[in-house]
Amino acid sequence: MKRFSWQKLLIGLALAAGCMLVGAAIPTTNQALGEVRSGAPEAPAFQNGSVPVLREISATLRQMDGRMARLEAIAQKMQAKAAISAQRATSAERADDGSN
C-alpha cells in the first residue's frame, strides 16, 4: 500500500500555485486585431439573386448526373466482359481436364 507523503503533497500544491500564477499573469484582450476597410462588404452572389445561382447549381448537377450514368454504363459493360472471359476460362479448363 502506498504511504502518504507530505513531500509529494507540497510539490503538487507548489505546481498548482505556479500554474495559477502564470495563468493570472497572461494578459487577455477582448479586442480583435484586424484591418478595417471603409464601406459595407459586398454581399455574396447567392444573396444578390439566388435564382441564377440555383439554376447554375442545377445545371452542374445535371452534368454530373449524366457523367455518372455514363460511368455506370461503362462499368457494367466491363463487368459483363470480365464475367464472359472468366466463364470462357473455366470452360476451357474443364475441356482440358476432360481430355487428359
The first five atom37 places (N, CA, C, CB, O) and aatype in JSON, in Angstrom:
{
  "aatype": [12, 11, 1, 13, 15, 17, 5, 11, 10, 10, 9, 7, 10, 0, 10, 0, 0, 7, 4, 12, 10, 19, 7, 0, 0, 9, 14, 16, 16, 2, 5, 0, 10, 7, 6, 19, 1, 15, 7, 0, 14, 6, 0, 14, 0, 13, 5, 2, 7, 15, 19, 14, 19, 10, 1, 6, 9, 15, 0, 16, 10, 1, 5, 12, 3, 7, 1, 12, 0, 1, 10, 6, 0, 9, 0, 5, 11, 12, 5, 0, 11, 0, 0, 9, 15, 0, 5, 1, 0, 16, 15, 0, 6, 1, 0, 3, 3, 7, 15, 2],
  "atom_mask": [
    [1, 1, 1, 1, 1],
    [1, 1, 1, 1, 1],
    [1, 1, 1, 1, 1],
    [1, 1, 1, 1, 1],
    [1, 1, 1, 1, 1],
    [1, 1, 1, 1, 1],
    [1, 1, 1, 1, 1],
    [1, 1, 1, 1, 1],
    [1, 1, 1, 1, 1],
    [1, 1, 1, 1, 1],
    [1, 1, 1, 1, 1],
    [1, 1, 1, 0, 1],
    [1, 1, 1, 1, 1],
    [1, 1, 1, 1, 1],
    [1, 1, 1, 1, 1],
    [1, 1, 1, 1, 1],
    [1, 1, 1, 1, 1],
    [1, 1, 1, 0, 1],
    [1, 1, 1, 1, 1],
    [1, 1, 1, 1, 1],
    [1, 1, 1, 1, 1],
    [1, 1, 1, 1, 1],
    [1, 1, 1, 0, 1],
    [1, 1, 1, 1, 1],
    [1, 1, 1, 1, 1],
    [1, 1, 1, 1, 1],
    [1, 1, 1, 1, 1],
    [1, 1, 1, 1, 1],
    [1, 1, 1, 1, 1],
    [1, 1, 1, 1, 1],
    [1, 1, 1, 1, 1],
    [1, 1, 1, 1, 1],
    [1, 1, 1, 1, 1],
    [1, 1, 1, 0, 1],
    [1, 1, 1, 1, 1],
    [1, 1, 1, 1, 1],
    [1, 1, 1, 1, 1],
    [1, 1, 1, 1, 1],
    [1, 1, 1, 0, 1],
    [1, 1, 1, 1, 1],
    [1, 1, 1, 1, 1],
    [1, 1, 1, 1, 1],
    [1, 1, 1, 1, 1],
    [1, 1, 1, 1, 1],
    [1, 1, 1, 1, 1],
    [1, 1, 1, 1, 1],
    [1, 1, 1, 1, 1],
    [1, 1, 1, 1, 1],
    [1, 1, 1, 0, 1],
    [1, 1, 1, 1, 1],
    [1, 1, 1, 1, 1],
    [1, 1, 1, 1, 1],
    [1, 1, 1, 1, 1],
    [1, 1, 1, 1, 1],
    [1, 1, 1, 1, 1],
    [1, 1, 1, 1, 1],
    [1, 1, 1, 1, 1],
    [1, 1, 1, 1, 1],
    [1, 1, 1, 1, 1],
    [1, 1, 1, 1, 1],
    [1, 1, 1, 1, 1],
    [1, 1, 1, 1, 1],
    [1, 1, 1, 1, 1],
    [1, 1, 1, 1, 1],
    [1, 1, 1, 1, 1],
    [1, 1, 1, 0, 1],
    [1, 1, 1, 1, 1],
    [1, 1, 1, 1, 1],
    [1, 1, 1, 1, 1],
    [1, 1, 1, 1, 1],
    [1, 1, 1, 1, 1],
    [1, 1, 1, 1, 1],
    [1, 1, 1, 1, 1],
    [1, 1, 1, 1, 1],
    [1, 1, 1, 1, 1],
    [1, 1, 1, 1, 1],
    [1, 1, 1, 1, 1],
    [1, 1, 1, 1, 1],
    [1, 1, 1, 1, 1],
    [1, 1, 1, 1, 1],
    [1, 1, 1, 1, 1],
    [1, 1, 1, 1, 1],
    [1, 1, 1, 1, 1],
    [1, 1, 1, 1, 1],
    [1, 1, 1, 1, 1],
    [1, 1, 1, 1, 1],
    [1, 1, 1, 1, 1],
    [1, 1, 1, 1, 1],
    [1, 1, 1, 1, 1],
    [1, 1, 1, 1, 1],
    [1, 1, 1, 1, 1],
    [1, 1, 1, 1, 1],
    [1, 1, 1, 1, 1],
    [1, 1, 1, 1, 1],
    [1, 1, 1, 1, 1],
    [1, 1, 1, 1, 1],
    [1, 1, 1, 1, 1],
    [1, 1, 1, 0, 1],
    [1, 1, 1, 1, 1],
    [1, 1, 1, 1, 1]
  ],
  "atom_positions": [
    [[0.84, -1.17, 0.0], [0.0, 0.0, 0.0], [0.88, 1.24, 0.0], [-0.95, -0.01, 1.2], [1.92, 1.26, 0.67]],
    [[0.5, 2.25, -0.73], [1.3, 3.46, -0.84], [1.12, 4.32, 0.41], [0.92, 4.27, -2.1], [0.02, 4.44, 0.95]],
    [[2.23, 4.9, 0.85], [2.18, 5.77, 2.02], [1.97, 7.19, 1.57], [3.47, 5.66, 2.85], [2.42, 7.61, 0.5]],
    [[1.27, 7.92, 2.41], [1.03, 9.33, 2.16], [2.34, 10.08, 2.37], [-0.09, 9.89, 3.1], [3.03, 9.88, 3.37]],
    [[2.67, 10.94, 1.41], [3.93, 11.66, 1.5], [3.67, 13.16, 1.5], [4.88, 11.27, 0.34], [3.06, 13.7, 0.58]],
    [[4.14, 13.81, 2.57], [3.98, 15.27, 2.67], [4.78, 15.97, 1.57], [4.44, 15.78, 4.06], [4.38, 17.03, 1.09]],
    [[5.88, 15.39, 1.19], [6.73, 16.0, 0.16], [5.99, 16.03, -1.18], [8.07, 15.21, 0.02], [6.02, 17.05, -1.87]],
    [[5.34, 14.94, -1.55], [4.59, 14.9, -2.81], [3.42, 15.88, -2.78], [4.07, 13.47, -3.08], [3.11, 16.52, -3.79]],
    [[2.77, 16.0, -1.61], [1.66, 16.94, -1.48], [2.13, 18.37, -1.65], [0.98, 16.76, -0.14], [1.49, 19.16, -2.34]],
    [[3.26, 18.72, -1.03], [3.78, 20.08, -1.14], [4.23, 20.39, -2.57], [4.95, 20.27, -0.16], [4.03, 21.5, -3.05]],
    [[4.84, 19.43, -3.24], [5.26, 19.64, -4.64], [4.03, 19.85, -5.52], [6.1, 18.44, -5.16], [4.05, 20.72, -6.38]],
    [[2.99, 19.07, -5.32], [1.76, 19.23, -6.09], [1.11, 20.58, -5.86], [0.0, 0.0, 0.0], [0.67, 21.23, -6.81]],
    [[1.05, 21.01, -4.6], [0.48, 22.33, -4.3], [1.32, 23.45, -4.9], [0.36, 22.52, -2.79], [0.78, 24.44, -5.38]],
    [[2.64, 23.3, -4.86], [3.52, 24.32, -5.45], [3.31, 24.41, -6.96], [4.99, 24.02, -5.12], [3.27, 25.5, -7.52]],
    [[3.19, 23.25, -7.61], [2.94, 23.26, -9.07], [1.59, 23.89, -9.4], [3.0, 21.84, -9.63], [1.48, 24.67, -10.34]],
    [[0.57, 23.55, -8.62], [-0.75, 24.13, -8.86], [-0.72, 25.64, -8.66], [-1.79, 23.5, -7.94], [-1.31, 26.38, -9.45]],
    [[-0.06, 26.1, -7.62], [0.02, 27.54, -7.36], [0.79, 28.24, -8.46], [0.68, 27.81, -6.0], [0.42, 29.34, -8.88]],
    [[1.87, 27.62, -8.94], [2.64, 28.21, -10.03], [1.83, 28.33, -11.31], [0.0, 0.0, 0.0], [1.9, 29.34, -12.0]],
    [[1.05, 27.3, -11.62], [0.2, 27.33, -12.82], [-0.86, 28.42, -12.69], [-0.47, 25.96, -13.05], [-1.18, 29.09, -13.67]],
    [[-1.4, 28.58, -11.5], [-2.41, 29.61, -11.3], [-1.81, 31.0, -11.45], [-3.06, 29.47, -9.92], [-2.45, 31.89, -12.01]],
    [[-0.59, 31.19, -10.97], [0.08, 32.49, -11.11], [0.37, 32.8, -12.58], [1.37, 32.52, -10.3], [0.17, 33.92, -13.04]],
    [[0.85, 31.81, -13.3], [1.14, 32.01, -14.72], [-0.15, 32.31, -15.48], [1.83, 30.77, -15.33], [-0.17, 33.2, -16.33]],
    [[-1.21, 31.59, -15.19], [-2.49, 31.83, -15.85], [-3.04, 33.2, -15.55], [0.0, 0.0, 0.0], [-3.66, 33.82, -16.42]],
    [[-2.84, 33.7, -14.33], [-3.33, 35.03, -13.97], [-2.48, 36.13, -14.58], [-3.36, 35.18, -12.46], [-2.97, 37.23, -14.82]],
    [[-1.2, 35.84, -14.83], [-0.29, 36.86, -15.34], [-0.4, 37.04, -16.86], [1.12, 36.52, -14.98], [0.02, 38.07, -17.39]],
    [[-0.96, 36.06, -17.55], [-1.09, 36.17, -19.01], [-2.15, 37.22, -19.32], [-1.47, 34.79, -19.64], [-3.28, 37.13, -18.86]],
    [[-1.77, 38.22, -20.11], [-2.75, 39.27, -20.43], [-3.8, 38.75, -21.4], [-2.04, 40.5, -21.03], [-3.49, 38.08, -22.38]],
    [[-5.03, 39.08, -21.13], [-6.12, 38.7, -22.02], [-6.71, 39.98, -22.6], [-7.21, 37.86, -21.28], [-6.92, 40.96, -21.89]],
    [[-6.96, 39.95, -23.88], [-7.57, 41.1, -24.54], [-8.85, 40.66, -25.19], [-6.61, 41.73, -25.6], [-8.98, 39.53, -25.66]],
    [[-9.8, 41.55, -25.21], [-11.08, 41.26, -25.85], [-11.2, 42.01, -27.16], [-12.24, 41.63, -24.92], [-12.3, 42.24, -27.66]],
    [[-10.07, 42.4, -27.73], [-10.08, 43.15, -28.96], [-9.59, 42.27, -30.1], [-9.22, 44.42, -28.85], [-8.63, 41.51, -29.95]],
    [[-10.27, 42.38, -31.21], [-9.84, 41.66, -32.4], [-8.87, 42.55, -33.16], [-11.05, 41.24, -33.29], [-9.15, 43.73, -33.38]],
    [[-7.77, 42.0, -33.56], [-6.79, 42.75, -34.32], [-7.0, 42.43, -35.79], [-5.34, 42.43, -33.87], [-6.85, 41.28, -36.21]],
    [[-7.35, 43.42, -36.57], [-7.6, 43.19, -37.97], [-7.64, 44.49, -38.74], [0.0, 0.0, 0.0], [-7.59, 45.57, -38.16]],
    [[-7.73, 44.38, -40.04], [-7.76, 45.54, -40.91], [-9.2, 46.03, -41.05], [-7.16, 45.2, -42.29], [-10.12, 45.24, -41.25]],
    [[-9.37, 47.32, -40.93], [-10.7, 47.91, -41.07], [-10.77, 48.58, -42.43], [-11.01, 48.93, -39.91], [-9.93, 49.41, -42.77]],
    [[-11.77, 48.21, -43.2], [-11.94, 48.8, -44.53], [-13.18, 49.68, -44.52], [-12.06, 47.7, -45.63], [-14.14, 49.45, -43.78]],
    [[-13.12, 50.68, -45.35], [-14.27, 51.59, -45.41], [-15.36, 50.99, -46.29], [-13.86, 52.98, -45.94], [-15.07, 50.26, -47.24]],
    [[-16.6, 51.3, -45.98], [-17.72, 50.82, -46.77], [-18.21, 49.47, -46.31], [0.0, 0.0, 0.0], [-17.53, 48.75, -45.58]],
    [[-19.4, 49.15, -46.76], [-20.01, 47.88, -46.4], [-19.41, 46.77, -47.26], [-21.54, 47.93, -46.57], [-19.07, 47.0, -48.42]],
    [[-19.27, 45.58, -46.73], [-18.75, 44.48, -47.53], [-19.73, 44.1, -48.63], [-18.44, 43.26, -46.65], [-20.94, 44.26, -48.5]],
    [[-19.17, 43.58, -49.71], [-20.01, 43.18, -50.84], [-20.79, 41.92, -50.48], [-19.14, 42.94, -52.11], [-20.24, 40.98, -49.91]],
    [[-22.05, 41.93, -50.8], [-22.9, 40.78, -50.49], [-22.51, 39.6, -51.37], [-24.39, 41.12, -50.68], [-22.17, 39.79, -52.53]],
    [[-22.56, 38.39, -50.84], [-22.25, 37.22, -51.66], [-23.23, 37.09, -52.82], [-22.29, 35.95, -50.8], [-24.34, 37.61, -52.78]],
    [[-22.79, 36.37, -53.85], [-23.58, 36.26, -55.07], [-24.93, 35.61, -54.83], [-22.82, 35.47, -56.11], [-25.91, 35.97, -55.47]],
    [[-24.99, 34.65, -53.9], [-26.26, 33.96, -53.69], [-27.29, 34.85, -53.01], [-26.04, 32.71, -52.86], [-28.48, 34.55, -53.06]],
    [[-26.85, 35.94, -52.37], [-27.8, 36.86, -51.76], [-28.28, 37.92, -52.74], [-27.18, 37.52, -50.55], [-29.37, 38.46, -52.59]],
    [[-27.48, 38.22, -53.74], [-27.87, 39.21, -54.74], [-29.04, 38.72, -55.58], [-26.69, 39.56, -55.65], [-29.93, 39.5, -55.92]],
    [[-29.06, 37.51, -55.89], [-30.13, 36.92, -56.69], [-29.96, 35.42, -56.7], [0.0, 0.0, 0.0], [-29.12, 34.91, -57.44]],
    [[-30.7, 34.73, -55.91], [-30.45, 33.31, -55.73], [-30.94, 32.46, -56.9], [-31.1, 32.84, -54.46], [-30.47, 31.34, -57.07]],
    [[-31.86, 32.95, -57.7], [-32.41, 32.14, -58.77], [-31.35, 31.78, -59.81], [-33.57, 32.87, -59.45], [-31.26, 30.61, -60.18]],
    [[-30.53, 32.71, -60.29], [-29.48, 32.32, -61.25], [-28.48, 31.33, -60.64], [-28.73, 33.56, -61.75], [-28.01, 30.42, -61.32]],
    [[-28.17, 31.52, -59.39], [-27.22, 30.61, -58.75], [-27.82, 29.22, -58.64], [-26.82, 31.13, -57.36], [-27.14, 28.23, -58.87]],
    [[-29.11, 29.15, -58.29], [-29.76, 27.85, -58.21], [-29.84, 27.17, -59.57], [-31.16, 27.99, -57.61], [-29.71, 25.95, -59.68]],
    [[-30.05, 27.96, -60.61], [-30.07, 27.39, -61.96], [-28.7, 26.84, -62.33], [-30.49, 28.46, -62.99], [-28.59, 25.76, -62.92]],
    [[-27.65, 27.57, -61.96], [-26.29, 27.12, -62.25], [-25.98, 25.83, -61.48], [-25.27, 28.22, -61.89], [-25.38, 24.9, -62.03]],
    [[-26.4, 25.77, -60.24], [-26.19, 24.57, -59.45], [-26.95, 23.39, -60.06], [-26.62, 24.79, -57.99], [-26.43, 22.28, -60.14]],
    [[-28.16, 23.65, -60.48], [-28.98, 22.6, -61.1], [-28.33, 22.09, -62.38], [-30.39, 23.12, -61.4], [-28.3, 20.88, -62.63]],
    [[-27.81, 23.01, -63.2], [-27.16, 22.6, -64.44], [-25.91, 21.77, -64.15], [-26.79, 23.83, -65.28], [-25.65, 20.78, -64.83]],
    [[-25.15, 22.18, -63.15], [-23.95, 21.43, -62.78], [-24.31, 20.04, -62.29], [-23.16, 22.17, -61.7], [-23.65, 19.06, -62.63]],
    [[-25.36, 19.95, -61.5], [-25.79, 18.64, -61.0], [-26.27, 17.74, -62.14], [-26.91, 18.8, -59.96], [-26.03, 16.53, -62.13]],
    [[-26.95, 18.33, -63.12], [-27.38, 17.53, -64.27], [-26.18, 16.99, -65.04], [-28.26, 18.38, -65.21], [-26.18, 15.83, -65.46]],
    [[-25.14, 17.83, -65.22], [-23.93, 17.37, -65.9], [-23.28, 16.22, -65.13], [-22.93, 18.53, -66.07], [-22.86, 15.23, -65.72]],
    [[-23.2, 16.37, -63.83], [-22.61, 15.33, -63.0], [-23.41, 14.04, -63.08], [-22.5, 15.8, -61.56], [-22.85, 12.95, -63.12]],
    [[-24.74, 14.17, -63.09], [-25.6, 13.0, -63.18], [-25.39, 12.28, -64.5], [-27.07, 13.41, -63.02], [-25.34, 11.05, -64.54]],
    [[-25.28, 13.03, -65.59], [-25.03, 12.42, -66.89], [-23.7, 11.7, -66.94], [0.0, 0.0, 0.0], [-23.6, 10.6, -67.48]],
    [[-22.68, 12.32, -66.37], [-21.36, 11.68, -66.34], [-21.39, 10.4, -65.52], [-20.31, 12.64, -65.78], [-20.81, 9.39, -65.9]],
    [[-22.08, 10.45, -64.38], [-22.17, 9.26, -63.54], [-22.9, 8.13, -64.26], [-22.89, 9.59, -62.22], [-22.52, 6.97, -64.14]],
    [[-23.95, 8.48, -65.01], [-24.69, 7.47, -65.76], [-23.79, 6.81, -66.81], [-25.94, 8.09, -66.44], [-23.82, 5.6, -66.99]],
    [[-22.98, 7.63, -67.49], [-22.06, 7.07, -68.49], [-21.02, 6.17, -67.83], [-21.36, 8.2, -69.27], [-20.7, 5.11, -68.35]],
    [[-20.5, 6.6, -66.68], [-19.51, 5.78, -65.97], [-20.12, 4.46, -65.5], [-18.95, 6.55, -64.77], [-19.46, 3.42, -65.57]],
    [[-21.36, 4.5, -65.03], [-22.02, 3.27, -64.6], [-22.22, 2.33, -65.78], [-23.38, 3.59, -63.95], [-22.04, 1.12, -65.64]],
    [[-22.59, 2.87, -66.94], [-22.78, 2.03, -68.12], [-21.47, 1.38, -68.53], [-23.36, 2.85, -69.29], [-21.44, 0.19, -68.87]],
    [[-20.39, 2.13, -68.51], [-19.07, 1.58, -68.86], [-18.67, 0.5, -67.86], [-18.0, 2.69, -68.91], [-18.15, -0.55, -68.24]],
    [[-18.91, 0.76, -66.58], [-18.56, -0.23, -65.54], [-19.35, -1.51, -65.73], [-18.8, 0.35, -64.14], [-18.8, -2.6, -65.56]],
    [[-20.63, -1.4, -66.07], [-21.44, -2.6, -66.29], [-20.94, -3.39, -67.5], [-22.92, -2.22, -66.49], [-20.91, -4.62, -67.47]],
    [[-20.54, -2.68, -68.56], [-20.01, -3.36, -69.74], [-18.72, -4.09, -69.4], [-19.76, -2.36, -70.89], [-18.5, -5.23, -69.83]],
    [[-17.86, -3.44, -68.61], [-16.59, -4.06, -68.23], [-16.83, -5.29, -67.36], [-15.7, -3.04, -67.48], [-16.13, -6.29, -67.5]],
    [[-17.81, -5.21, -66.46], [-18.13, -6.36, -65.62], [-18.68, -7.51, -66.44], [-19.13, -5.98, -64.54], [-18.35, -8.67, -66.21]],
    [[-19.51, -7.17, -67.42], [-20.07, -8.22, -68.27], [-18.96, -8.89, -69.08], [-21.14, -7.63, -69.22], [-18.95, -10.11, -69.21]],
    [[-18.02, -8.1, -69.62], [-16.9, -8.69, -70.39], [-16.04, -9.55, -69.48], [-16.04, -7.57, -71.04], [-15.59, -10.62, -69.89]],
    [[-15.8, -9.09, -68.26], [-14.98, -9.87, -67.33], [-15.67, -11.18, -66.97], [-14.69, -9.05, -66.06], [-15.02, -12.22, -66.86]],
    [[-16.99, -11.13, -66.8], [-17.72, -12.35, -66.47], [-17.66, -13.34, -67.64], [-19.19, -12.02, -66.12], [-17.5, -14.55, -67.43]],
    [[-17.8, -12.84, -68.86], [-17.75, -13.71, -70.04], [-16.37, -14.34, -70.17], [-18.1, -12.93, -71.32], [-16.26, -15.53, -70.45]],
    [[-15.33, -13.55, -69.99], [-13.97, -14.1, -70.12], [-13.67, -15.1, -69.01], [-12.93, -12.97, -70.11], [-12.98, -16.09, -69.24]],
    [[-14.19, -14.85, -67.8], [-14.0, -15.8, -66.71], [-14.73, -17.1, -67.0], [-14.47, -15.2, -65.38], [-14.24, -18.19, -66.69]],
    [[-15.92, -16.98, -67.59], [-16.7, -18.18, -67.92], [-15.98, -18.97, -69.01], [-18.12, -17.79, -68.39], [-15.95, -20.2, -68.95]],
    [[-15.41, -18.3, -70.0], [-14.67, -18.99, -71.06], [-13.44, -19.68, -70.49], [-14.26, -17.99, -72.16], [-13.1, -20.79, -70.9]],
    [[-12.78, -19.02, -69.55], [-11.57, -19.61, -68.96], [-11.92, -20.87, -68.18], [-10.86, -18.6, -68.05], [-11.2, -21.87, -68.26]],
    [[-13.0, -20.83, -67.42], [-13.39, -22.02, -66.65], [-13.83, -23.15, -67.58], [-14.53, -21.68, -65.67], [-13.54, -24.32, -67.32]],
    [[-14.52, -22.81, -68.67], [-14.95, -23.86, -69.61], [-13.74, -24.44, -70.34], [-15.98, -23.3, -70.62], [-13.71, -25.63, -70.65]],
    [[-12.74, -23.61, -70.63], [-11.53, -24.1, -71.28], [-10.77, -25.02, -70.34], [-10.64, -22.94, -71.73], [-10.2, -26.01, -70.78]],
    [[-10.74, -24.7, -69.06], [-10.06, -25.55, -68.08], [-10.77, -26.91, -67.95], [-10.01, -24.83, -66.71], [-10.13, -27.95, -67.84]],
    [[-12.08, -26.86, -67.96], [-12.85, -28.1, -67.88], [-12.58, -28.98, -69.11], [-14.38, -27.8, -67.74], [-12.46, -30.2, -69.01]],
    [[-12.48, -28.34, -70.29], [-12.24, -29.08, -71.52], [-10.85, -29.71, -71.48], [-12.38, -28.16, -72.76], [-10.66, -30.84, -71.93]],
    [[-9.87, -28.96, -70.93], [-8.5, -29.51, -70.83], [-8.45, -30.67, -69.85], [-7.51, -28.41, -70.4], [-7.76, -31.66, -70.09]],
    [[-9.18, -30.56, -68.73], [-9.19, -31.63, -67.73], [-9.88, -32.87, -68.27], [-9.89, -31.16, -66.45], [-9.49, -33.99, -67.94]],
    [[-10.88, -32.68, -69.08], [-11.62, -33.83, -69.62], [-10.83, -34.56, -70.7], [0.0, 0.0, 0.0], [-11.04, -35.75, -70.88]],
    [[-9.93, -33.9, -71.4], [-9.19, -34.54, -72.48], [-8.0, -35.34, -71.97], [-8.73, -33.51, -73.47], [-7.49, -36.19, -72.69]],
    [[-7.56, -35.08, -70.75], [-6.4, -35.82, -70.2], [-6.77, -37.12, -69.65], [-5.73, -35.05, -69.15], [-5.9, -37.85, -69.16]]
  ]
}
